[in-house]
């Protein structure tokens, strides 16, 4: 039963990733295609994530009502699929206004975030600790492959303006495909094993979740050092897509290639990481990757040559693979089962506040200096500077509080709460 569920989880990861690659990835391009400005397109790629993270604050209360982590995850995944229905309607008829699109994307991200803490708890029970690293590495590779496949399919369709059957808009076809993938994914989630005894764990409201978070000094400090770095990341990252499409004037084929090589970099790096992840903690991987992404935004100001952008995206994908695997290991190994839902709920909230701050700074620079190439260069250079400022205290914390000679993950997981 458990082995079957783990195989189904890989299929779920693949379908969910197809949705991301063919649907979510092209949402900024869709917003630009319907006349949203470059700054608004950048905002729509990030601020709905923030709204979604605030919506997920109902997760602990929702779990209290539904009384099942599995049912909550399935319901959240189904709701996320349903958010594509208004996108299908608007892409086939008339364009939505900014606030309507903002609401739709907020529900999309909110349902995704709401599923996250409960899904992590569920998988923490389903996957045995000794096989966790290898299994999640395999699942990550399946996910990256699914995203890449969806991305290529969507990019080819947009580049060639493919019209199939009743679909008068390529975006309509992509959103229908994304809807179907997520709906099937939610059905697969409902078919996976969940022991009713796992529901006996206490389900805390947000205030109680915050108390759990605050009581653990080591994890609390780590997340407080991580949040400023996350804010620094979002000073520049939301405006990469508007820059490529509106300033570099990439067509959809080139844009697909630019995003695709990023995921190729991730996939190749995930294979490399898998070879030594048993001897490296999540904190080591995270710090290495975070340090590697510090100078990357400034490199966008070096050249707008297409091949240079592809190279930069490939390197970025490699660096982000370390960050993402590091965080996934931290959430799986170094957070106790009964802490997962409250800890990840608070983490998502802190991350949301960081996104608000970072996006506001980058958007303000573009707003003041205008939507021109030099303004984007200023945002990218500023992005690297603030990433460096955010990374240094994070690195110092890891080095000073956990020691150079002991494994970082063991340091966090064994320290007593105070």
Residue, then its C-alpha position, 0 to 999 in steps of 0.5 A: x500500500x505504501x509503495x503503491x502510494x509513493x509510485x502514485x505520488x511520482x505520477x502526481x508530481x509529473x501531472x502537477x509539473x505539467x500544469x506549472x510548465x504549460x499553465x503557470x509559467x506562461x501567466x506573465x506572458x498572458x498578462x502582457x499579451x492582454x495589455x498589462x504594463x511591464x510593471x503590472x506584469x511583474x506584480x502579477x507574477x509575485x503579489x498574488x503569491x503573497x495573497x495566496x500565502x495569506x489565504x493559506x493561514x486558514x490551513x490549521x483551522x481548515x484541518x480542524x474542521x475537515x479532520x483529515x490532512x489527506x482530504x484537505x490536500x485533495x480539496x486544495x488541489x481540486x480548488x487550484x484546478x478550478x481556478x483555471x476555469x475563469x482563465x479559460x473563459x477570459x482567454x477565449x472571450x474578453x480580457x479581465x481587468x487587473x483586479x479580476x486577474x489578481x483575484x484569480x491568481x491569488x486563489x490559484x496560489x492560495x490553494x497551492x499554499x494551503x495544500x503544502x503544509x498538510x502535504x508535507x506532514x502526510x509525506x513525512x509519515x508516508x516516506x521513511x526517513x532513511x529513504x527520504x533523500x533518495x525518494x525526494x531527489x527522484x521526485x524532484x527530477x520527475x517534477x523538473x522533467x514535467x515542467x520542462x515538457x509542459x514548458x516546451x509544449x506551451x512554447x511551441x504552441x504559442x510560437x507557432x500560434x497553434x489552434x486546435x479544434x474549438x480553441x481560438x486562443x493558444x492561451x485557452x488551450x494551455x489553460x484547459x490542458x493545465x486544468x485537466x492535469x491538476x484535476x487528474x492530479x487531485x484524483x491521484x492524491x485521493x487514491x494514495x494511502x493515509x492512515x486514519x491514526x495520523x489524523x490524531x495529531x493536534x491541529x493548531x490555529x494560527x496563534x497556536x502555530x505561531x507559539x510553536x514557531x516562536x518556541x523553537x529558537x534555532x528554527x525561528x532564528x533561521x527563518x528570520x535570517x532567511x526572510x531578508x534574503x528572500x526579500x532581496x531575491x524578489x527585488x529583481x526576479x519578478x521583472x525578468x520576464x517583462x524584460x525578456x519579452x518587452x525589452x529584449x523583444x523575445x518571441x515565444x520560441x526564444x522565451x520558451x528556450x530561455x525558461x527551458x534551459x533554466x530547468x535543464x540546469x536544474x535537472x542536471x544539477x539535481x542528478x549531481x546533488x543526488x551523488x553526495x546528498x547523503x553526506x551534505x545537509x540541507x543547510x549546506x546545500x541551501x547556503x551554497x546555492x544562495x551564495x551562487x545566486x547573489x551575483x546573477x541579477x547584475x549579470x543581466x546588465x552585462x549583455x542582452x545577447x540571446x545566447x548570453x541570456x541562455x547561458x545565464x539562465x542555465x547557471x541560474x537553474x544550477x544554483x537554484x537547484x541547490x537552494x530548492x533541494x536544501x529547503x526540501x531537505x530542511x523541511x523533511x528532515x529537520x522539522x518534526x512531524x508535529x511541527x510541520x503544519x505550524x512551522x510551514x504555515x508561519x514560514x509561508x507568511x514570512x516569505x510573503x512579507x519578504x515578497x511584498x517588500x522585495x517586489x515593492x522596491x524593484x517595482x518602485x525603481x521601474x516606476x520612478x525611472x520608467x520602463x526602459x532598458x537602463x531602469x531594468x539594469x538598475x533593478x538588476x544591479x540593485x538586486x545583486x547588491x541586496x542579495x549580497x547584503x541578505x546572504x551575509x547574515x544568513x551565512x554568518x548565522x549558519x557558520x557561527x551558530x551551528x559550527x564548522x565541524x558538525x553537520x548543519x542539519x544535525x545541529x538544528x534538529x538536535x538543539x533544544x527548544x528554548 
